[in-house]
Amino acid sequence: MPDTATWTAHTFLNVARGGLANATAGGRIHAIGGWTSDFATPLASVEAHQPGTGTWQLVAPMLTPRGNAGAAAVGNRIYAFGGFDTPDTGTDLAERFDRSANQWEQIRRLPVATIGPGVAALGGRIFVVGGGTSNAIVTSVHVYNPQTDTFSEAAPMPTARQLLKVTELGGRLYAIGGGNDTGFLATVERYTPATDTWETVTPMSTPRGNPGVVSAAGRIFVVGGASDVSGAVAPLQSSEVFDPNTNTWQPVDALLPVGRGSLSAERGPGNVILAFGGFESGVTASARVEALPISQL
């Protein structure tokens, strides 16, 4: 990869937040909920990136504050699922945000309270993958149909995990990283909806809990996340990129200026990857936003 790859500073978020969810609707990236520093308070606030100015604008907050939720967009609406609604309690609540009305409303609850699921849209449905319940870290996949406001079940993941990220690429879902009782994971598994089956693909070079993940230009970019470094949990500065055509991962030369776990990433205006929010060292909630041109990768 080119030696010129560099993350550059972008306009910060209005609210420092780690463990946030993210989704893009109506051409605008949304930073959703999360935590204040040290997991002290879950957040309801939501902010949208303004492509023209590069700034972030606060929009209507969620009805329920939550951290470590998952979110995805279908059309002009964003859907948020699960997470912690208090520092100690997971929730089964799900909400829908209508951008046109700037309003959130409650939708059908998840079948079970779920913390840290991976969430992605595929074929007009939303897949809520894995996560933690009150009893266990799970492999289950709940599929939400926005047209009928109902859930169904899909084939479970091979590997139980929470704090994973899920992204769509080429009509398939990729479940990336996360963690379970064995620690943080480099595991990557791919779901094919036509056969309702999962398969294991090449793992990342580095285990990553709650990294930023975005699909762009036919590849998957994984940014930061938390990992075990010298026996302690630490936020990562490194990133890597997956090519499904070769089933291989390559490191990204550019390092985040500050390591961050539990951050988000989306494709931004100007064909860049935006990495935003997360936790810095010492579980300090971050408002940082950096951009990396995809053309450099």
TORTOR-412020 format. One line per 8 residues: number of its first residue (from 1); for each residue y, z, x of N, C-alpha, C, O, CB. Coordinates in steps of 0.2 Angstrom, whole numbers. Each point is the difference from the previous one (the first is absolute). Glycine has a CB too. Layout:
REM TORTOR-412020
NUM) Y,Z,X,Y,Z,X,Y,Z,X,Y,Z,X,Y,Z,X ~ ...;
//
This chain:
REM TORTOR-412020
1) -6,0,4,6,0,-4,6,0,4,0,2,6,-6,4,-15 ~ 12,-9,7,6,0,4,2,7,3,0,5,-4,3,-16,-3 ~ 0,10,13,3,7,3,6,2,-4,3,5,1,-8,-8,10 ~ 8,-2,-15,7,1,-3,-1,4,-6,6,2,-3,-2,-12,8 ~ -10,12,-8,0,3,-6,3,7,1,-1,4,4,-10,-10,-7 ~ 16,7,-2,4,6,0,2,3,-7,2,-4,-4,3,0,15 ~ -6,10,-12,2,3,-6,8,1,0,2,3,5,-14,3,-7 ~ 16,-8,-3,7,2,0,2,4,-5,-3,0,-6,5,-11,11;
9) 3,15,-4,2,5,-5,3,-4,-6,3,-5,0,0,14,8 ~ -5,-6,-14,3,-3,-7,3,6,-3,-1,6,2,-9,-15,-3 ~ 14,7,-5,3,6,-4,-5,5,-2,-5,-2,-3,14,-6,-1 ~ -8,14,5,-4,6,-2,-1,0,-7,4,-2,-4,-1,8,15 ~ -8,-2,-13,-1,2,-7,5,5,-2,3,3,5,-15,-5,-4 ~ 14,3,-7,4,5,-3,-3,7,1,3,5,1,2,-13,-9 ~ -12,8,7,-3,7,0,-6,-1,5,-4,-4,0,7,6,-12 ~ -3,3,17,-6,1,4,-6,1,-3,0,5,-4,8,-1,13;
17) -13,-7,-8,-6,1,-4,-7,-2,4,0,-6,3,7,4,-14 ~ -12,6,11,-6,-2,3,-5,0,-6,1,4,-5,2,1,16 ~ -9,-8,-10,-5,0,-5,3,-4,-6,-2,2,-6,-3,9,10 ~ 9,-16,-3,3,-4,-6,-5,-5,-2,-4,-2,4,16,4,0 ~ -11,-5,-10,-3,-6,-2,5,-6,0,6,1,1,-14,6,-8 ~ 5,-13,7,5,-6,0,-3,-5,-4,-6,-1,-1,9,4,12 ~ 1,-8,-13,-1,-6,-4,6,-4,0,5,2,0,-14,4,-7 ~ 7,-13,7,6,-5,-1,-1,-3,-7,-5,-3,-2,5,1,15;
25) 6,2,-16,0,-3,-7,7,-3,-1,5,3,3,-13,5,-8 ~ 9,-14,2,6,-3,0,4,-2,6,6,0,0,-5,6,-11 ~ -5,-7,16,2,-1,7,3,5,3,4,0,6,-2,-11,-10 ~ -3,17,2,3,7,3,-6,4,2,-4,2,-4,15,-3,-3 ~ -10,4,13,-5,5,2,2,7,-3,6,1,0,-8,-8,11 ~ -3,11,-13,2,6,-3,-4,6,4,-6,-1,2,8,-4,-13 ~ 2,10,13,-3,6,3,0,5,-5,5,2,-3,0,-5,14 ~ -11,6,-12,-2,4,-6,-2,7,2,-5,0,3,2,-11,-9;
33) 6,16,3,-2,6,1,-1,3,7,4,-2,5,-10,0,-16 ~ 1,6,12,-2,2,7,2,8,0,0,3,-5,2,-14,10 ~ -1,13,2,1,7,1,6,1,4,2,-4,4,-14,6,-4 ~ 15,4,0,5,2,4,-4,3,7,-6,0,0,15,3,-10 ~ -5,-1,15,-3,2,6,-5,6,-2,1,4,-4,9,-7,11 ~ -16,3,-2,-5,6,-1,-3,0,-7,-2,5,-2,9,1,11 ~ -7,-12,-12,-3,0,-7,3,6,-5,-4,2,-4,-7,-7,10 ~ 17,6,-5,3,6,-4,1,-2,-7,-1,4,-4,7,0,14;
41) -4,-10,-12,1,-2,-6,-1,-7,-2,1,-5,4,8,13,-4 ~ -13,-10,-5,-1,-7,-2,6,-3,-3,4,4,-3,-16,-1,1 ~ 13,-9,3,6,-4,-2,-1,-4,-6,-6,-3,-1,10,3,12 ~ 0,-1,-16,0,-4,-5,5,-6,1,-1,-6,-3,-1,15,-5 ~ 6,-9,13,5,-5,1,-3,-7,3,-5,0,3,13,9,-1 ~ -5,-14,-4,-2,-7,1,6,-4,2,5,1,-2,-15,0,-6 ~ 9,-5,14,6,-4,2,-3,-7,1,-6,-1,2,12,11,3 ~ -1,-15,-6,-2,-7,0,4,-3,6,6,1,0,-9,-2,-12;
49) 0,-3,16,3,-4,5,4,-6,-3,-2,-4,-4,-7,7,13 ~ 15,-4,-7,5,-5,-2,0,-6,5,3,1,5,4,8,-11 ~ -10,-14,4,-1,-6,5,6,-2,3,1,-2,6,-11,-1,-12 ~ 15,2,2,7,-2,2,3,4,5,3,-3,5,-2,-2,-16 ~ -1,11,11,4,5,4,-5,4,5,3,2,5,6,-1,-14 ~ -15,-1,8,-5,4,4,1,7,-1,-4,4,3,5,-13,5 ~ 2,11,-13,1,7,-2,-5,2,-5,-4,-4,-3,16,4,6 ~ -13,7,-4,-4,3,-5,4,3,-6,4,3,1,-13,-1,8;
57) 7,-4,-15,3,3,-6,-5,4,-4,-5,-2,-2,13,-8,2 ~ -6,16,-1,-4,5,-5,0,-3,-7,5,-2,-3,-2,12,10 ~ -9,-10,-9,-1,-3,-7,-3,6,-4,0,6,2,-2,-18,1 ~ 0,11,-9,-3,6,-4,-5,3,3,-5,-3,3,8,-3,-13 ~ -3,13,10,-6,4,3,-6,0,-4,0,-2,-6,8,9,12 ~ -14,-6,-3,-6,1,-4,1,6,-5,4,4,1,-11,-9,8 ~ 3,5,-14,0,5,-5,-3,7,4,2,5,-2,-3,-13,-8 ~ -4,7,14,-3,5,3,0,-1,8,-2,-5,3,-6,6,-12;
65) 11,4,12,1,0,8,-7,0,2,-5,3,-2,15,3,3 ~ -11,-10,5,-7,0,3,0,-3,7,4,-4,2,-9,2,-14 ~ 1,5,16,-1,-3,7,-8,-2,0,-4,2,-3,13,5,8 ~ -10,-12,0,-6,-3,1,-3,-3,-6,-6,1,-1,4,8,10 ~ 6,-12,-13,-2,-5,-5,-2,-7,3,1,-1,5,6,8,-14 ~ -9,-11,4,-1,-7,2,4,-4,-5,1,2,-6,-12,0,11 ~ 13,-8,-3,4,-4,-5,-1,-8,1,-2,-2,6,11,11,-6 ~ -8,-13,-5,-1,-7,1,5,-3,-6,1,3,-5,-13,-2,10;
73) 13,-7,-4,4,-4,-5,-4,-5,-3,-4,-4,3,15,6,3 ~ -10,-3,-13,-2,-6,-3,6,-3,-4,3,3,-4,-15,1,3 ~ 14,-10,3,6,-3,-3,6,4,2,1,1,6,-8,-5,-16 ~ 11,6,5,6,3,1,0,8,-1,5,3,0,1,-13,-4 ~ -13,12,4,-1,7,-1,-4,3,6,-4,-3,3,5,1,-16 ~ 1,9,14,-4,3,5,-4,6,-3,3,3,-5,7,-6,13 ~ -15,4,-5,-5,5,-3,-2,5,5,-1,-2,6,-3,-6,-14 ~ 5,15,7,-1,5,5,-6,4,-3,0,2,-6,12,-2,10;
81) -17,2,1,-6,4,-2,-1,6,4,1,-1,6,-6,-10,-10 ~ 4,16,1,-3,6,3,5,3,5,6,0,-1,-17,-5,0 ~ 8,9,6,4,3,5,0,8,-1,-3,2,-5,10,-12,6 ~ -3,13,2,1,8,-1,7,0,-4,5,-3,2,-11,6,9 ~ 5,1,-17,6,1,-3,3,7,1,6,2,-2,-10,-9,-7 ~ 1,11,13,2,6,3,-3,0,7,-4,-4,1,5,11,-12 ~ 2,-2,15,-3,0,7,-8,1,0,-3,-1,5,14,4,-1 ~ -14,0,-9,-7,2,0,-4,-3,-5,-6,1,0,10,9,4;
89) -1,-14,-9,-4,-3,-5,1,-8,-1,5,-2,0,-3,13,-6 ~ -8,-14,6,-1,-7,-2,1,-1,-7,0,4,-4,-7,-6,14 ~ 9,-5,-11,2,-2,-7,-4,-6,-2,-2,-4,4,13,9,-3 ~ -12,-6,-8,-3,-6,-2,5,-4,-4,-2,-5,-3,-9,11,2 ~ 17,-4,2,6,-4,-4,1,-7,3,0,0,7,5,11,-9 ~ -4,-15,-2,2,-7,2,7,-2,-4,0,2,-5,-13,-5,8 ~ 17,-1,1,6,-2,-3,2,-7,1,-3,-3,5,7,15,-4 ~ 0,-15,-5,2,-7,1,7,0,0,4,3,-4,-14,-7,-2;
97) 13,0,11,7,-1,0,2,-7,-2,-3,-5,3,3,13,7 ~ 4,-9,-15,3,-6,-2,7,-1,4,5,3,-2,-11,-3,-10 ~ 6,-5,16,6,-1,4,6,-2,-4,6,2,1,-13,-5,8 ~ 5,-1,-14,6,-3,-5,3,6,-4,6,0,0,-12,-11,-1 ~ 2,15,-1,3,6,-4,2,6,5,3,5,-2,-10,-9,-8 ~ 5,4,16,1,5,5,-3,7,-3,4,5,0,6,-11,5 ~ -16,5,-7,-3,6,-4,-8,1,2,-3,-5,0,12,3,-9 ~ -11,8,10,-7,2,1,-3,2,-7,4,4,-4,-2,-1,16;
105) -8,-4,-13,-3,3,-6,-8,1,2,-3,-3,5,11,-3,-13 ~ -10,11,5,-7,2,2,-5,-5,-4,1,-2,-5,2,14,6 ~ -8,-14,3,-6,-4,-2,-6,4,0,0,6,1,6,-16,3 ~ -12,7,-6,-6,3,0,-2,4,6,1,-2,6,-5,-6,-14 ~ 2,14,8,-1,4,5,-7,-2,4,-4,-4,-3,9,14,-3 ~ -5,-9,13,-6,-2,3,-6,4,-2,1,5,-3,6,-7,13 ~ -13,-1,-9,-6,4,-3,0,7,4,-4,4,-3,-2,-15,1 ~ 8,12,8,0,6,3,6,1,5,3,-5,2,-16,5,-3;
113) 16,6,2,5,1,4,-2,-2,7,-5,1,3,9,8,-10 ~ 1,-13,10,-2,-4,6,6,1,5,6,-2,-2,-14,-6,-4 ~ 6,10,12,5,1,6,-1,-5,5,-5,-1,2,6,13,-4 ~ 5,-16,4,-1,-5,5,-4,-6,-1,-4,-1,5,6,11,2 ~ -2,-13,-13,-4,-6,0,3,-6,3,6,0,1,-11,5,-12 ~ 1,-10,12,3,-6,2,1,-4,-7,-5,0,-4,0,0,16 ~ 10,-4,-12,2,-3,-7,2,-7,2,5,-1,4,-2,12,-10 ~ -5,-16,2,2,-7,1,-1,-4,-6,-5,2,-4,3,-1,16;
121) 6,-6,-13,-1,-5,-6,-4,-6,2,1,-2,6,10,6,-11 ~ -16,-6,1,-4,-6,1,-1,-3,-7,-3,3,-4,-2,2,15 ~ 7,-11,-12,-2,-4,-6,3,3,-6,-4,0,-6,-6,-3,11 ~ 16,6,-5,3,3,-6,-3,7,-1,3,3,-5,-1,-14,1 ~ -6,14,8,-3,7,-1,2,4,6,2,-3,5,-11,-1,-13 ~ 9,10,7,1,5,6,-6,4,1,-3,3,-4,16,-3,1 ~ -14,0,10,-6,4,2,2,6,4,4,0,4,-10,-11,-3 ~ 3,17,-4,2,6,3,-6,2,4,-6,2,-3,14,1,-7;
129) -8,-3,16,-6,1,5,0,6,3,4,2,4,-4,-14,-2 ~ -6,16,-2,-1,6,4,5,5,-2,2,1,-6,-7,-8,15 ~ 6,11,-4,4,6,-1,-3,7,0,-7,0,1,15,-8,-7 ~ -5,13,5,-3,7,-1,1,2,-7,5,0,-3,-3,2,16 ~ -8,2,-15,1,3,-6,-1,8,1,0,2,6,-5,-12,-12 ~ 5,14,1,-1,7,1,-6,2,3,-1,5,3,8,-3,-13 ~ -12,-7,10,-7,2,2,-2,-4,7,-4,3,4,1,0,-16 ~ 6,-8,13,-3,-4,5,5,-6,2,5,-2,-4,-16,5,1;
137) 10,-6,9,3,-6,2,-5,-6,-3,-6,1,2,12,4,9 ~ -3,-10,-14,-5,-4,-4,1,-7,2,4,-3,4,-3,10,-13 ~ -6,-11,7,-1,-7,1,2,-4,-7,0,-6,1,-9,8,8 ~ 10,1,-14,1,-3,-7,6,-5,0,5,1,4,-10,9,-9 ~ 4,-15,1,6,-5,-1,1,-1,-8,-4,-2,-3,1,-4,14 ~ 9,8,-13,2,0,-6,5,-6,-1,4,-1,4,-5,13,-6 ~ 0,-16,-3,3,-7,-1,5,1,-6,-3,1,-6,-6,-8,12 ~ 15,7,-6,5,0,-5,2,-7,-3,2,-4,4,2,15,1;
145) -5,-12,-11,3,-6,-3,6,1,-4,0,4,-5,-12,-7,4 ~ 18,1,4,6,1,-3,1,-3,-7,4,3,-4,1,-3,15 ~ -9,-5,-13,0,-3,-7,-2,5,-5,2,0,-6,-3,-12,11 ~ -5,15,-3,-3,5,-5,1,7,1,-2,4,-4,-6,-13,3 ~ 11,11,6,2,7,2,-7,4,0,-1,5,-2,12,-6,-3 ~ -16,-2,9,-7,3,0,-2,-1,7,2,-4,4,-5,1,-15 ~ -2,8,13,-3,-1,6,-8,-2,0,-3,2,-5,11,7,9 ~ -10,-12,1,-7,-2,0,-2,2,7,4,2,4,-4,-11,-12;
153) -7,8,10,-2,2,6,-2,-6,4,-3,-5,-3,-1,16,-1 ~ 5,-11,11,-3,-6,4,-5,4,5,0,6,0,11,-13,-1 ~ -14,3,5,-5,2,5,4,5,5,5,-2,2,-12,-9,-3 ~ 4,17,2,3,4,5,0,-2,7,-4,-5,2,0,14,-9 ~ 9,-7,11,0,-1,7,-6,3,4,-3,4,-3,16,-4,2 ~ -15,-3,6,-5,3,4,2,6,3,-5,5,1,1,-16,1 ~ 10,12,0,2,6,4,5,4,-5,5,-2,-2,-7,-4,13 ~ 0,13,-12,5,4,-3,6,1,4,-1,2,6,-9,4,-12;
161) 16,-6,3,6,2,4,6,0,-4,0,-2,-6,-5,-4,16 ~ 10,10,-8,6,1,-3,6,-2,5,-2,-1,6,-3,10,-14 ~ 11,-10,6,6,-2,5,-2,-6,3,2,-1,6,1,13,-4 ~ -6,-17,-6,-1,-7,3,5,-4,-3,4,2,-5,-16,0,6 ~ 12,-8,1,5,-5,-3,-5,-6,-2,-4,-2,3,14,6,4 ~ -8,-7,-13,-3,-6,-2,4,-6,-1,6,1,-2,-14,6,-4 ~ 7,-13,8,4,-6,0,-4,-6,-2,-6,0,1,13,5,7 ~ -4,-9,-12,-3,-7,-2,1,-5,5,6,-1,2,-5,4,-14;
169) -6,-7,14,1,-6,4,-5,-5,-2,-6,2,0,11,5,10 ~ -3,-13,-11,-5,-5,-2,-4,1,-6,-6,-2,0,6,-1,12 ~ 2,7,-17,-4,1,-6,-5,6,1,-4,1,-4,6,-13,1 ~ -1,15,9,-5,6,1,4,6,1,6,0,2,-15,-7,3 ~ 6,13,-5,4,6,2,-3,3,6,-6,-1,1,8,4,-13 ~ 2,0,16,-2,3,6,2,7,0,6,2,-1,-5,-13,7 ~ -6,16,-5,2,7,0,0,2,8,-5,-1,3,-1,3,-15 ~ 11,1,14,2,1,7,1,7,1,5,3,-2,0,-15,3;
177) -9,15,4,2,6,3,-1,6,-5,-5,-1,-4,13,-5,12 ~ -4,11,-7,-1,6,-4,-4,5,4,0,0,6,1,-7,-17 ~ -3,12,7,-4,6,3,-4,3,-5,0,-1,-6,9,3,14 ~ -14,2,-5,-5,4,-4,-2,6,4,4,2,5,-8,-12,-11 ~ -1,13,5,-2,6,3,-2,-1,7,0,5,4,-4,-1,-14 ~ 3,-10,12,-1,-2,7,6,-1,5,-1,0,6,-10,-5,-10 ~ 17,5,0,6,-2,4,3,-6,-2,-2,-3,-6,-2,9,15 ~ 9,-9,-6,3,-6,-1,-5,-6,1,-4,1,5,16,4,-3;
185) -11,-10,-5,-4,-6,0,3,-6,2,6,-2,-1,-13,7,-8 ~ 3,-9,13,2,-7,2,-3,-5,-5,1,-6,1,0,9,11 ~ -5,-1,-17,-4,-4,-4,4,-5,-4,5,2,-3,-13,8,2 ~ 5,-16,0,3,-5,-4,-5,-3,-5,-5,-2,3,14,0,6 ~ -8,2,-15,-5,-3,-5,3,-5,-4,6,1,-2,-13,10,2 ~ 4,-16,-2,2,-5,-4,-3,-1,-7,-7,0,0,10,-6,11 ~ 1,5,-16,-3,0,-7,1,-8,-2,5,-2,0,-3,15,-3 ~ -8,-15,0,1,-7,-3,-1,1,-8,-6,2,-2,1,-8,13;
193) 10,4,-15,-1,1,-7,-5,-4,-3,-3,2,-5,15,1,5 ~ -13,-9,2,-4,-5,-3,-7,3,-1,-4,-1,-4,11,-8,8 ~ -9,13,1,-7,3,1,0,7,-1,-5,4,0,2,-13,7 ~ 9,13,-8,0,7,0,-3,3,5,-4,5,-1,5,-6,-11 ~ 0,-1,19,-4,3,5,5,1,6,6,-3,1,-16,-3,-4 ~ 8,11,7,4,2,6,-4,-2,6,-6,0,0,12,10,-6 ~ -2,-12,12,-4,-1,6,5,3,6,6,1,-1,-12,-11,-4 ~ 3,12,10,3,3,6,2,-6,4,-4,-4,2,-2,15,-3;
201) 13,-10,3,2,-5,5,2,4,7,-1,6,0,5,-14,-9 ~ -2,4,14,2,3,6,5,6,-1,5,-1,-3,-7,-10,9 ~ 0,17,-3,5,6,-1,6,-1,5,0,-4,4,-10,11,-7 ~ 15,-4,1,6,0,5,-2,3,6,-5,4,1,13,-2,-11 ~ -3,-3,15,-1,3,7,1,7,0,-2,4,4,5,-15,1 ~ 1,14,-10,2,7,0,-1,3,-7,3,-4,-5,6,1,14 ~ -12,9,-10,0,3,-6,7,1,-3,5,2,4,-16,3,-1 ~ 13,-6,-9,6,1,-3,0,3,-7,-3,-3,-4,7,-7,11;
209) -1,16,-8,1,3,-6,7,-2,-3,5,1,3,-13,8,0 ~ 8,-12,-9,6,-2,-4,5,-4,4,5,2,1,-7,9,-7 ~ -1,-17,9,5,-4,3,4,-4,-5,-1,0,-6,-7,0,16 ~ 13,-4,-7,3,-5,-4,-4,-6,1,-2,-2,5,13,7,-4 ~ -12,-9,-7,-5,-6,0,4,-5,-4,2,1,-6,-13,6,7 ~ 11,-13,1,3,-6,-3,-4,-6,1,-2,-1,6,13,7,-6 ~ -12,-10,-5,-3,-7,2,6,-5,0,4,0,-4,-15,3,-2 ~ 10,-7,11,6,-5,1,-3,-6,4,-4,1,5,13,8,-7;
217) -7,-15,1,-2,-6,4,-7,0,1,-2,-2,6,13,3,0 ~ -15,1,-11,-8,-1,1,-3,5,4,-6,0,2,8,-12,-3 ~ 2,18,3,-3,5,4,2,7,-3,4,0,-5,-3,-7,15 ~ -4,12,-7,1,7,-3,3,4,6,-3,0,6,-6,-1,-14 ~ 15,4,7,4,3,5,-1,8,-2,2,2,-5,6,-12,8 ~ -10,14,2,-1,7,-1,5,4,5,-1,-1,6,-11,-1,-10 ~ 16,6,1,6,3,4,-1,7,0,-1,4,-5,8,-13,2 ~ -7,12,9,0,8,1,-6,3,-3,-5,-2,0,17,1,0;
225) -10,7,-4,-6,4,-2,-1,6,4,3,1,5,-8,-11,-10 ~ 1,14,3,-2,6,3,-7,0,3,-4,-3,-2,12,10,-5 ~ -8,-4,13,-7,0,4,-1,6,4,5,4,1,-4,-17,-1 ~ -7,14,2,-1,6,4,1,-2,8,-3,-5,2,-6,9,-10 ~ 14,-1,10,2,-2,7,-1,7,4,4,5,-1,5,-14,-2 ~ -13,9,8,-1,6,4,-2,6,-4,2,5,2,6,-10,7 ~ -12,4,-14,-2,5,-4,5,3,-5,-1,5,-4,-6,-2,13 ~ 13,-7,-10,5,2,-5,2,-6,-4,-1,-5,3,5,15,5;
233) -2,-8,-14,2,-6,-4,7,-2,2,4,4,1,-11,0,-11 ~ 8,-11,11,6,-2,2,2,-7,-3,-5,-4,-2,3,10,13 ~ 8,-7,-13,2,-6,-2,0,-6,5,2,2,6,6,4,-15 ~ -10,-12,7,0,-5,5,6,-5,0,3,-1,-5,-16,2,3 ~ 14,-3,8,5,-6,1,-3,-7,0,4,-5,-1,3,13,7 ~ -13,-8,-5,-4,-7,0,-1,-3,-6,0,3,-6,-5,1,16 ~ 4,-11,-10,-2,-4,-6,-5,-5,2,-1,-1,6,12,3,-11 ~ -15,-5,1,-4,-5,1,-1,-5,-6,2,2,-5,-8,6,13;
241) 3,-14,-6,0,-5,-5,-7,-3,-1,-3,-1,5,15,-1,-3 ~ -14,1,-8,-7,-3,-1,1,-7,-3,4,-2,-4,-8,13,1 ~ -1,-15,6,0,-7,-1,-7,-1,-4,-5,1,3,12,-5,7 ~ -7,3,-17,-6,-1,-3,-5,-6,2,-6,0,-1,12,6,-9 ~ -2,-11,13,-4,-6,2,-4,1,6,-6,-3,1,15,-3,-5 ~ -7,11,8,-4,2,6,-4,7,0,-4,2,4,12,-10,2 ~ -6,12,-12,-2,6,-1,1,5,6,-4,3,3,-5,-8,-10 ~ 15,4,10,2,4,6,7,3,-1,4,-2,-4,-10,-6,11;
249) 7,13,-3,6,4,0,4,-1,7,-4,-1,5,-1,10,-13 ~ 11,-10,8,4,0,6,6,5,0,3,1,-5,-6,-13,6 ~ 4,15,5,6,5,0,7,-4,-1,0,-6,2,-7,14,5 ~ 11,-5,-10,7,-2,0,4,3,6,0,6,1,0,-7,-14 ~ 3,-3,17,3,2,6,6,5,-1,1,5,3,-4,-16,2 ~ 7,10,-11,5,4,-2,-2,7,-2,-5,0,-4,12,-10,1 ~ -4,15,6,-1,7,-3,5,2,-4,6,-1,1,-12,4,9 ~ 4,1,-16,6,3,-4,4,5,5,-3,3,4,-4,-4,-14;
257) 14,1,9,4,4,4,-2,7,0,0,4,5,9,-12,-7 ~ -12,10,-4,-2,7,-1,-7,0,-4,0,-4,-5,12,9,5 ~ -17,-2,2,-6,0,-3,0,3,-7,4,5,-1,-9,-4,12 ~ 2,-4,-16,0,3,-7,-6,-1,-3,-4,-5,0,16,2,-1 ~ -14,8,-3,-6,0,-4,2,0,-7,6,2,-2,-13,4,11 ~ 3,-8,-14,1,1,-7,6,-4,-2,5,2,-3,-10,9,3 ~ 6,-17,4,6,-5,-2,-2,-5,-4,-6,-1,-2,11,4,13 ~ 0,-8,-13,-2,-6,-4,2,-6,4,5,0,5,-3,7,-15;
265) -4,-13,8,2,-6,3,-1,-5,-5,-4,0,-4,0,3,15 ~ 9,-8,-11,0,-6,-5,3,-6,4,4,1,5,-3,7,-15 ~ -2,-13,7,3,-7,3,7,0,-3,1,1,-6,-12,-7,7 ~ 16,6,3,7,0,-2,3,-7,1,-3,-5,2,4,17,1 ~ 6,-12,-5,4,-7,0,0,-2,7,1,4,5,5,-1,-15 ~ -6,-10,11,1,-2,7,-7,0,3,0,-1,6,12,5,-5 ~ -17,-4,-4,-7,0,2,-1,5,6,-2,-1,5,2,-11,-8 ~ 1,18,1,-1,6,5,-4,5,-4,-1,0,-6,12,-2,11;
273) -14,6,-1,-4,6,-2,5,6,0,3,1,5,-14,-5,-1 ~ 12,7,-9,4,6,0,-5,7,0,-4,0,-5,14,-6,-2 ~ -9,10,11,-3,7,0,5,5,-2,5,1,4,-13,-5,5 ~ 6,8,-14,5,5,-2,-3,6,-2,-6,1,-2,13,-10,-2 ~ -3,15,5,-2,6,-2,-6,3,5,-1,-3,5,5,1,-17 ~ -7,7,9,-6,3,4,2,7,3,5,3,-1,-9,-15,4 ~ -1,14,1,1,7,3,0,-1,7,-4,-4,3,-2,10,-12 ~ 11,-3,13,1,0,7,-4,6,2,-2,4,-3,13,-11,3;
281) -10,8,7,-4,6,3,3,6,-3,5,1,-2,-6,-7,12 ~ -4,11,-11,1,6,-4,1,-1,-7,3,5,-3,3,-1,13 ~ -9,-9,-13,0,-1,-7,8,0,-3,1,3,-5,-13,2,4 ~ 16,-8,5,7,-1,-2,1,-7,-4,-2,-5,2,6,12,8 ~ -2,-6,-17,1,-6,-4,5,-5,3,5,3,3,-8,4,-13 ~ 2,-13,10,4,-5,4,3,-5,-5,-3,-1,-5,-4,2,15 ~ 14,-2,-9,3,-6,-4,1,-6,4,3,-5,-2,3,14,-4 ~ -10,-9,12,1,-6,4,-3,-6,-3,-5,0,-4,4,7,14;
289) 4,-13,-8,-2,-7,-2,1,-4,6,5,-1,3,-2,2,-16 ~ -9,-5,14,1,-5,6,-3,-6,-3,-5,0,-4,4,9,13 ~ 3,-15,-6,-2,-6,-1,-3,-4,6,2,1,5,7,-2,-14 ~ -14,-3,8,-4,-4,5,-1,-7,-3,-3,-1,-5,-2,12,10 ~ 8,-16,-2,-1,-7,-2,-7,-2,1,-3,1,5,14,-3,-2 ~ -14,-1,-9,-7,-2,1,-1,-6,4,-5,0,3,4,4,-15 ~ 7,-7,14,-1,-6,4,-1,2,7,-2,-4,5,10,-2,-12 ~ -7,13,9,-1,2,7,-8,2,0,-2,2,6,14,2,-5;
297) -16,-4,-6,-6,3,1,-6,-6,0,-6,2,0,10,8,-6;
//
